[in-house]
Amino acid sequence: MAQIDRVRWHCRRGLLELDVVLMRFLDQHFEALSMQERIVLDRLLDYADNDLWNFLTGKQVPPDPDIARIISLFD
């Protein structure tokens, strides 16, 4: 439980739209992620808001294929 709380806190962003998308993803997918995927999600959350938003909206391709795979899980 502490892990998801930490990730939830990390999902709090400056862009409201990003908050909504990230929280929905956590609610729908976090429990099913492997430990490796959770590590990649942490790396994804290290990106700046604008880069992260561009990845999620398809305006920019993530440079890391593991991050691209996590992005593909977002609906």
The first five atom37 places (N, CA, C, CB, O) and aatype in JSON, in Angstrom:
{
  "aatype": [12, 0, 5, 9, 3, 1, 19, 1, 17, 8, 4, 1, 1, 7, 10, 10, 6, 10, 3, 19, 19, 10, 12, 1, 13, 10, 3, 5, 8, 13, 6, 0, 10, 15, 12, 5, 6, 1, 9, 19, 10, 3, 1, 10, 10, 3, 18, 0, 3, 2, 3, 10, 17, 2, 13, 10, 16, 7, 11, 5, 19, 14, 14, 3, 14, 3, 9, 0, 1, 9, 9, 15, 10, 13, 3],
  "atom_mask": [
    [1, 1, 1, 1, 1],
    [1, 1, 1, 1, 1],
    [1, 1, 1, 1, 1],
    [1, 1, 1, 1, 1],
    [1, 1, 1, 1, 1],
    [1, 1, 1, 1, 1],
    [1, 1, 1, 1, 1],
    [1, 1, 1, 1, 1],
    [1, 1, 1, 1, 1],
    [1, 1, 1, 1, 1],
    [1, 1, 1, 1, 1],
    [1, 1, 1, 1, 1],
    [1, 1, 1, 1, 1],
    [1, 1, 1, 0, 1],
    [1, 1, 1, 1, 1],
    [1, 1, 1, 1, 1],
    [1, 1, 1, 1, 1],
    [1, 1, 1, 1, 1],
    [1, 1, 1, 1, 1],
    [1, 1, 1, 1, 1],
    [1, 1, 1, 1, 1],
    [1, 1, 1, 1, 1],
    [1, 1, 1, 1, 1],
    [1, 1, 1, 1, 1],
    [1, 1, 1, 1, 1],
    [1, 1, 1, 1, 1],
    [1, 1, 1, 1, 1],
    [1, 1, 1, 1, 1],
    [1, 1, 1, 1, 1],
    [1, 1, 1, 1, 1],
    [1, 1, 1, 1, 1],
    [1, 1, 1, 1, 1],
    [1, 1, 1, 1, 1],
    [1, 1, 1, 1, 1],
    [1, 1, 1, 1, 1],
    [1, 1, 1, 1, 1],
    [1, 1, 1, 1, 1],
    [1, 1, 1, 1, 1],
    [1, 1, 1, 1, 1],
    [1, 1, 1, 1, 1],
    [1, 1, 1, 1, 1],
    [1, 1, 1, 1, 1],
    [1, 1, 1, 1, 1],
    [1, 1, 1, 1, 1],
    [1, 1, 1, 1, 1],
    [1, 1, 1, 1, 1],
    [1, 1, 1, 1, 1],
    [1, 1, 1, 1, 1],
    [1, 1, 1, 1, 1],
    [1, 1, 1, 1, 1],
    [1, 1, 1, 1, 1],
    [1, 1, 1, 1, 1],
    [1, 1, 1, 1, 1],
    [1, 1, 1, 1, 1],
    [1, 1, 1, 1, 1],
    [1, 1, 1, 1, 1],
    [1, 1, 1, 1, 1],
    [1, 1, 1, 0, 1],
    [1, 1, 1, 1, 1],
    [1, 1, 1, 1, 1],
    [1, 1, 1, 1, 1],
    [1, 1, 1, 1, 1],
    [1, 1, 1, 1, 1],
    [1, 1, 1, 1, 1],
    [1, 1, 1, 1, 1],
    [1, 1, 1, 1, 1],
    [1, 1, 1, 1, 1],
    [1, 1, 1, 1, 1],
    [1, 1, 1, 1, 1],
    [1, 1, 1, 1, 1],
    [1, 1, 1, 1, 1],
    [1, 1, 1, 1, 1],
    [1, 1, 1, 1, 1],
    [1, 1, 1, 1, 1],
    [1, 1, 1, 1, 1]
  ],
  "atom_positions": [
    [[0.82, -1.2, 0.0], [0.0, 0.0, 0.0], [0.86, 1.26, 0.0], [-0.93, 0.0, 1.2], [0.5, 2.25, -0.63]],
    [[1.97, 1.21, 0.7], [2.85, 2.39, 0.75], [3.41, 2.72, -0.62], [4.0, 2.16, 1.74], [3.61, 3.89, -0.95]],
    [[3.66, 1.69, -1.43], [4.21, 1.94, -2.76], [3.22, 2.72, -3.63], [4.58, 0.61, -3.44], [3.62, 3.68, -4.29]],
    [[1.97, 2.33, -3.64], [1.01, 3.04, -4.47], [0.78, 4.46, -3.94], [-0.33, 2.28, -4.52], [0.54, 5.38, -4.72]],
    [[0.85, 4.65, -2.64], [0.72, 5.99, -2.09], [1.86, 6.89, -2.55], [0.68, 5.94, -0.55], [1.66, 8.06, -2.88]],
    [[3.06, 6.33, -2.57], [4.22, 7.09, -3.04], [4.07, 7.44, -4.52], [5.53, 6.29, -2.81], [4.34, 8.57, -4.93]],
    [[3.62, 6.49, -5.31], [3.43, 6.73, -6.75], [2.31, 7.75, -6.97], [3.11, 5.4, -7.5], [2.43, 8.63, -7.81]],
    [[1.23, 7.63, -6.21], [0.15, 8.6, -6.3], [0.65, 10.02, -6.04], [-0.97, 8.26, -5.32], [0.29, 10.96, -6.75]],
    [[1.48, 10.16, -5.03], [2.03, 11.47, -4.7], [2.88, 11.99, -5.85], [2.87, 11.4, -3.4], [2.83, 13.17, -6.19]],
    [[3.65, 11.09, -6.47], [4.51, 11.45, -7.59], [3.68, 11.82, -8.83], [5.47, 10.29, -7.93], [4.16, 12.54, -9.71]],
    [[2.45, 11.34, -8.9], [1.57, 11.64, -10.03], [0.92, 13.02, -9.92], [0.48, 10.57, -10.12], [0.32, 13.49, -10.88]],
    [[1.03, 13.66, -8.79], [0.47, 15.0, -8.63], [1.32, 15.96, -9.45], [0.41, 15.44, -7.12], [2.5, 16.16, -9.16]],
    [[0.71, 16.56, -10.45], [1.46, 17.38, -11.4], [0.88, 18.79, -11.45], [1.44, 16.75, -12.79], [-0.13, 19.08, -10.83]],
    [[1.55, 19.64, -12.21], [1.1, 21.0, -12.4], [-0.05, 21.11, -13.4], [0.0, 0.0, 0.0], [-0.8, 22.08, -13.38]],
    [[-0.19, 20.13, -14.26], [-1.26, 20.13, -15.25], [-2.41, 19.25, -14.75], [-0.75, 19.64, -16.63], [-2.22, 18.06, -14.52]],
    [[-3.58, 19.83, -14.6], [-4.73, 19.09, -14.12], [-5.03, 17.9, -15.02], [-5.95, 20.0, -14.02], [-5.36, 16.82, -14.54]],
    [[-4.93, 18.09, -16.33], [-5.21, 17.0, -17.28], [-4.28, 15.82, -17.03], [-5.06, 17.5, -18.73], [-4.7, 14.66, -17.11]],
    [[-3.05, 16.11, -16.72], [-2.07, 15.07, -16.45], [-2.42, 14.33, -15.16], [-0.66, 15.66, -16.36], [-2.31, 13.11, -15.09]],
    [[-2.82, 15.07, -14.14], [-3.27, 14.45, -12.88], [-4.39, 13.44, -13.15], [-3.75, 15.52, -11.88], [-4.36, 12.32, -12.66]],
    [[-5.37, 13.86, -13.92], [-6.53, 13.01, -14.2], [-6.11, 11.74, -14.93], [-7.58, 13.78, -15.03], [-6.51, 10.64, -14.55]],
    [[-5.31, 11.88, -15.97], [-4.88, 10.73, -16.77], [-4.03, 9.78, -15.92], [-4.07, 11.2, -18.01], [-4.24, 8.56, -15.96]],
    [[-3.1, 10.32, -15.16], [-2.22, 9.47, -14.35], [-2.99, 8.75, -13.25], [-1.1, 10.31, -13.75], [-2.75, 7.57, -13.01]],
    [[-3.89, 9.45, -12.58], [-4.66, 8.81, -11.49], [-5.58, 7.72, -12.05], [-5.5, 9.87, -10.73], [-5.73, 6.67, -11.43]],
    [[-6.18, 7.96, -13.2], [-7.03, 6.94, -13.83], [-6.19, 5.71, -14.17], [-7.72, 7.51, -15.1], [-6.63, 4.58, -13.97]],
    [[-4.98, 5.94, -14.7], [-4.09, 4.83, -15.03], [-3.76, 4.02, -13.77], [-2.81, 5.35, -15.69], [-3.82, 2.79, -13.78]],
    [[-3.41, 4.71, -12.7], [-3.09, 3.99, -11.46], [-4.27, 3.17, -10.98], [-2.67, 4.98, -10.37], [-4.1, 2.01, -10.61]],
    [[-5.45, 3.76, -10.99], [-6.64, 3.04, -10.52], [-6.92, 1.8, -11.37], [-7.85, 3.97, -10.54], [-7.36, 0.78, -10.84]],
    [[-6.68, 1.89, -12.66], [-7.03, 0.8, -13.57], [-5.91, -0.24, -13.75], [-7.4, 1.37, -14.9], [-6.2, -1.4, -14.03]],
    [[-4.65, 0.16, -13.6], [-3.56, -0.72, -14.02], [-2.49, -1.01, -12.99], [-2.92, -0.15, -15.19], [-1.76, -1.99, -13.13]],
    [[-2.36, -0.2, -11.95], [-1.19, -0.32, -11.08], [-1.04, -1.72, -10.49], [-1.28, 0.69, -9.96], [0.05, -2.28, -10.5]],
    [[-2.11, -2.28, -9.97], [-2.03, -3.6, -9.32], [-1.56, -4.69, -10.27], [-3.39, -3.98, -8.75], [-0.94, -5.66, -9.83]],
    [[-1.83, -4.54, -11.55], [-1.45, -5.57, -12.53], [-0.03, -5.4, -13.06], [-2.43, -5.55, -13.68], [0.48, -6.29, -13.74]],
    [[0.61, -4.28, -12.76], [1.96, -4.05, -13.25], [2.97, -4.93, -12.52], [2.35, -2.58, -13.09], [2.88, -5.15, -11.32]],
    [[3.92, -5.43, -13.27], [5.02, -6.19, -12.67], [5.94, -5.21, -11.94], [5.82, -7.0, -13.75], [5.82, -3.99, -12.1]],
    [[6.85, -5.74, -11.13], [7.79, -4.88, -10.43], [8.63, -4.09, -11.43], [8.71, -5.71, -9.49], [8.9, -2.91, -11.22]],
    [[9.05, -4.73, -12.51], [9.84, -4.05, -13.55], [9.02, -2.92, -14.18], [10.31, -5.05, -14.64], [9.55, -1.83, -14.41]],
    [[7.76, -3.16, -14.46], [6.91, -2.12, -15.05], [6.71, -0.97, -14.07], [5.55, -2.7, -15.46], [6.62, 0.19, -14.49]],
    [[6.65, -1.26, -12.79], [6.51, -0.2, -11.78], [7.78, 0.66, -11.73], [6.22, -0.8, -10.4], [7.7, 1.87, -11.51]],
    [[8.92, 0.04, -11.92], [10.18, 0.79, -11.97], [10.19, 1.71, -13.19], [11.4, -0.18, -12.0], [10.62, 2.86, -13.1]],
    [[9.73, 1.19, -14.31], [9.66, 2.0, -15.54], [8.66, 3.14, -15.35], [9.27, 1.12, -16.77], [8.9, 4.26, -15.8]],
    [[7.54, 2.87, -14.7], [6.56, 3.92, -14.42], [7.21, 5.03, -13.59], [5.32, 3.35, -13.68], [6.97, 6.21, -13.85]],
    [[8.0, 4.68, -12.61], [8.72, 5.68, -11.81], [9.63, 6.53, -12.7], [9.56, 5.0, -10.72], [9.7, 7.75, -12.53]],
    [[10.31, 5.89, -13.64], [11.18, 6.64, -14.56], [10.34, 7.56, -15.44], [12.0, 5.67, -15.45], [10.74, 8.7, -15.71]],
    [[9.19, 7.08, -15.87], [8.29, 7.91, -16.68], [7.88, 9.16, -15.9], [7.05, 7.11, -17.11], [7.85, 10.26, -16.45]],
    [[7.57, 8.98, -14.63], [7.11, 10.1, -13.81], [8.21, 11.11, -13.5], [6.54, 9.58, -12.52], [7.93, 12.19, -12.98]],
    [[9.45, 10.76, -13.81], [10.55, 11.71, -13.62], [10.61, 12.76, -14.73], [11.88, 10.96, -13.56], [11.3, 13.78, -14.59]],
    [[9.9, 12.53, -15.82], [9.9, 13.5, -16.92], [9.14, 14.76, -16.52], [9.27, 12.88, -18.19], [8.25, 14.72, -15.66]],
    [[9.51, 15.85, -17.14], [8.8, 17.12, -16.94], [7.37, 16.99, -17.46], [9.55, 18.29, -17.66], [7.1, 16.19, -18.35]],
    [[6.48, 17.78, -16.89], [5.06, 17.71, -17.26], [4.83, 17.82, -18.76], [4.3, 18.81, -16.56], [4.07, 17.04, -19.33]],
    [[5.48, 18.78, -19.41], [5.24, 18.97, -20.85], [5.69, 17.77, -21.67], [5.96, 20.21, -21.35], [5.0, 17.36, -22.6]],
    [[6.84, 17.19, -21.33], [7.3, 16.0, -22.03], [6.35, 14.83, -21.79], [8.73, 15.62, -21.58], [5.98, 14.11, -22.71]],
    [[5.96, 14.66, -20.54], [5.05, 13.57, -20.18], [3.73, 13.72, -20.93], [4.81, 13.54, -18.67], [3.21, 12.74, -21.47]],
    [[3.19, 14.92, -20.97], [1.94, 15.16, -21.69], [2.1, 14.86, -23.18], [1.47, 16.61, -21.48], [1.22, 14.27, -23.8]],
    [[3.23, 15.28, -23.74], [3.48, 15.01, -25.16], [3.59, 13.52, -25.44], [4.76, 15.72, -25.62], [3.13, 13.06, -26.49]],
    [[4.17, 12.75, -24.54], [4.22, 11.29, -24.7], [2.81, 10.71, -24.68], [5.08, 10.65, -23.58], [2.45, 9.89, -25.53]],
    [[2.03, 11.14, -23.7], [0.69, 10.57, -23.51], [-0.28, 10.95, -24.63], [0.13, 11.01, -22.17], [-1.22, 10.21, -24.91]],
    [[-0.06, 12.09, -25.25], [-0.95, 12.52, -26.33], [-0.41, 12.14, -27.71], [-1.15, 14.01, -26.26], [-1.04, 12.44, -28.72]],
    [[0.75, 11.48, -27.76], [1.31, 11.03, -29.02], [2.03, 12.11, -29.81], [0.0, 0.0, 0.0], [2.37, 11.89, -30.98]],
    [[2.26, 13.26, -29.22], [2.96, 14.35, -29.92], [4.47, 14.13, -29.95], [2.65, 15.68, -29.25], [5.17, 14.72, -30.77]],
    [[4.94, 13.28, -29.05], [6.37, 13.0, -28.95], [6.53, 11.52, -28.63], [7.07, 13.9, -27.86], [5.74, 10.96, -27.87]],
    [[7.54, 10.89, -29.2], [7.81, 9.48, -28.94], [8.84, 9.39, -27.81], [8.33, 8.74, -30.23], [9.88, 10.04, -27.88]],
    [[8.56, 8.61, -26.78], [9.54, 8.47, -25.7], [10.84, 7.86, -26.23], [8.97, 7.6, -24.56], [10.8, 6.96, -27.06]],
    [[11.99, 8.35, -25.75], [13.27, 7.83, -26.24], [13.57, 6.41, -25.74], [14.38, 8.75, -25.81], [14.41, 5.73, -26.32]],
    [[12.9, 5.98, -24.71], [13.15, 4.68, -24.1], [12.02, 3.72, -24.48], [13.27, 4.8, -22.54], [10.86, 4.02, -24.22]],
    [[12.33, 2.58, -25.1], [11.27, 1.64, -25.51], [10.47, 1.07, -24.33], [11.88, 0.49, -26.29], [9.3, 0.73, -24.49]],
    [[11.08, 0.96, -23.16], [10.34, 0.48, -21.99], [9.29, 1.51, -21.57], [11.31, 0.2, -20.81], [8.18, 1.14, -21.18]],
    [[9.64, 2.77, -21.65], [8.68, 3.82, -21.33], [7.58, 3.86, -22.38], [9.38, 5.2, -21.23], [6.41, 4.05, -22.05]],
    [[7.94, 3.67, -23.64], [6.93, 3.63, -24.7], [5.94, 2.5, -24.45], [7.61, 3.46, -26.08], [4.74, 2.65, -24.72]],
    [[6.42, 1.39, -23.95], [5.53, 0.26, -23.65], [4.55, 0.61, -22.53], [6.35, -0.98, -23.26], [3.37, 0.26, -22.61]],
    [[5.02, 1.28, -21.49], [4.12, 1.72, -20.41], [3.11, 2.72, -20.95], [4.93, 2.34, -19.23], [1.93, 2.65, -20.62]],
    [[3.57, 3.64, -21.79], [2.66, 4.63, -22.39], [1.56, 3.92, -23.16], [3.44, 5.6, -23.32], [0.42, 4.38, -23.17]],
    [[1.89, 2.81, -23.81], [0.89, 2.09, -24.62], [-0.22, 1.51, -23.74], [1.57, 0.97, -25.42], [-1.29, 1.18, -24.26]],
    [[0.0, 1.39, -22.45], [-1.03, 0.87, -21.55], [-2.08, 1.91, -21.17], [-0.38, 0.34, -20.31], [-3.16, 1.57, -20.67]],
    [[-1.77, 3.19, -21.42], [-2.74, 4.24, -21.1], [-3.87, 4.19, -22.12], [-2.07, 5.65, -21.1], [-3.62, 4.02, -23.31]],
    [[-5.1, 4.33, -21.66], [-6.25, 4.3, -22.58], [-6.56, 5.67, -23.09], [-7.49, 3.72, -21.9], [-7.49, 5.85, -23.87]]
  ]
}
